Amino acid sequence: MALQPDDLLDARGLPCPLPLLKAKQSLVRLSPGQLLEVMATDAGSWRDFETFVAQSVHEMPAREERGDVYHYWIRKGGEPDS
C-alpha cells in the first residue's frame, strides 16, 4: 500500500464500537487532509467505518483485510487551517 499515514491507531483486540470511537478521537488531533491508519480485529469495524465515512466529511481512500486484521486509511476532511 502506497499510502503514508500521518498517524497510526492500533485498535486490535478492542470490541465494537471502540475501534471507531478511538479513530474519532485520533482524527480530532489531525489537521484536515492528514491521513490516519487504523488497525482493528473486530469484524464489525468493516461496516462501522464504511457507515462513519459515508456520514462524515472524511474520506476512506483504502481499506483492506490482512489475515484477521482490518486496515483502514481515513483522510480527515474539512478545510485546512489558513
KETINU-618801 format. One record per residue (C-alpha): residue number from 1; x, y, z. Coordinates in nm, 2 decimals, m for minus. Last residue first. Layout:
KETINU-618801
+-----+--------+--------+--------+
| num |      X |      Y |      Z |
+-----+--------+--------+--------+
| NUM |      X |      Y |      Z |
...
+-----+--------+--------+--------+
end
This chain:
KETINU-618801
+-----+--------+--------+--------+
| num |      X |      Y |      Z |
+-----+--------+--------+--------+
|  82 |  m0.52 |   2.92 |   0.69 |
|  81 |  m0.63 |   2.60 |   0.86 |
|  80 |  m0.72 |   2.32 |   0.61 |
|  79 |  m1.10 |   2.30 |   0.54 |
|  78 |  m1.28 |   1.98 |   0.63 |
|  77 |  m1.20 |   1.62 |   0.58 |
|  76 |  m0.95 |   1.39 |   0.76 |
|  75 |  m0.83 |   1.12 |   0.54 |
|  74 |  m0.91 |   0.77 |   0.67 |
|  73 |  m0.70 |   0.46 |   0.59 |
|  72 |  m0.84 |   0.14 |   0.72 |
|  71 |  m0.67 |  m0.19 |   0.79 |
|  70 |  m0.86 |  m0.49 |   0.91 |
|  69 |  m0.66 |  m0.76 |   1.09 |
|  68 |  m0.75 |  m1.13 |   1.08 |
|  67 |  m0.54 |  m1.22 |   0.78 |
|  66 |  m0.48 |  m0.89 |   0.60 |
|  65 |  m0.81 |  m0.72 |   0.53 |
|  64 |  m0.81 |  m0.40 |   0.33 |
|  63 |  m0.92 |  m0.04 |   0.34 |
|  62 |  m0.84 |   0.25 |   0.11 |
|  61 |  m0.91 |   0.61 |   0.02 |
|  60 |  m1.15 |   0.64 |   0.32 |
|  59 |  m1.27 |   1.00 |   0.31 |
|  58 |  m1.39 |   1.23 |   0.60 |
|  57 |  m1.67 |   1.49 |   0.59 |
|  56 |  m1.90 |   1.24 |   0.77 |
|  55 |  m2.20 |   1.02 |   0.70 |
|  54 |  m2.04 |   0.79 |   0.44 |
|  53 |  m1.72 |   0.78 |   0.64 |
|  52 |  m1.90 |   0.66 |   0.95 |
|  51 |  m2.10 |   0.40 |   0.76 |
|  50 |  m1.79 |   0.24 |   0.60 |
|  49 |  m1.60 |   0.26 |   0.93 |
|  48 |  m1.88 |   0.07 |   1.12 |
|  47 |  m1.93 |  m0.19 |   0.84 |
|  46 |  m1.57 |  m0.30 |   0.84 |
|  45 |  m1.55 |  m0.25 |   1.22 |
|  44 |  m1.80 |  m0.53 |   1.28 |
|  43 |  m1.52 |  m0.78 |   1.21 |
|  42 |  m1.33 |  m0.66 |   1.52 |
|  41 |  m0.96 |  m0.71 |   1.46 |
|  40 |  m0.86 |  m0.34 |   1.41 |
|  39 |  m0.57 |  m0.15 |   1.25 |
|  38 |  m0.64 |   0.22 |   1.18 |
|  37 |  m0.43 |   0.44 |   0.95 |
|  36 |  m0.50 |   0.81 |   0.98 |
|  35 |  m0.42 |   1.05 |   0.69 |
|  34 |  m0.39 |   1.43 |   0.71 |
|  33 |  m0.60 |   1.64 |   0.47 |
|  32 |  m0.76 |   1.84 |   0.75 |
|  31 |  m0.53 |   1.86 |   1.05 |
|  30 |  m0.51 |   1.56 |   1.29 |
|  29 |  m0.58 |   1.56 |   1.67 |
|  28 |  m0.96 |   1.53 |   1.62 |
|  27 |  m0.90 |   1.23 |   1.39 |
|  26 |  m0.74 |   1.04 |   1.68 |
|  25 |  m1.06 |   1.07 |   1.89 |
|  24 |  m1.28 |   0.96 |   1.60 |
|  23 |  m1.05 |   0.66 |   1.55 |
|  22 |  m1.08 |   0.57 |   1.92 |
|  21 |  m1.46 |   0.57 |   1.89 |
|  20 |  m1.44 |   0.36 |   1.57 |
|  19 |  m1.21 |   0.10 |   1.72 |
|  18 |  m1.42 |   0.10 |   2.05 |
|  17 |  m1.76 |   0.02 |   1.89 |
|  16 |  m1.71 |  m0.28 |   1.88 |
|  15 |  m1.45 |  m0.49 |   2.07 |
|  14 |  m1.08 |  m0.39 |   2.10 |
|  13 |  m0.83 |  m0.66 |   2.03 |
|  12 |  m0.65 |  m0.46 |   1.76 |
|  11 |  m0.72 |  m0.09 |   1.79 |
|  10 |  m0.37 |   0.02 |   1.68 |
|   9 |  m0.41 |   0.38 |   1.56 |
|   8 |  m0.14 |   0.51 |   1.33 |
|   7 |  m0.08 |   0.88 |   1.25 |
|   6 |   0.03 |   1.08 |   0.94 |
|   5 |  m0.03 |   0.78 |   0.72 |
|   4 |   0.17 |   0.71 |   0.41 |
|   3 |  m0.05 |   0.54 |   0.14 |
|   2 |   0.15 |   0.33 |  m0.11 |
|   1 |   0.00 |   0.00 |   0.00 |
+-----+--------+--------+--------+
end
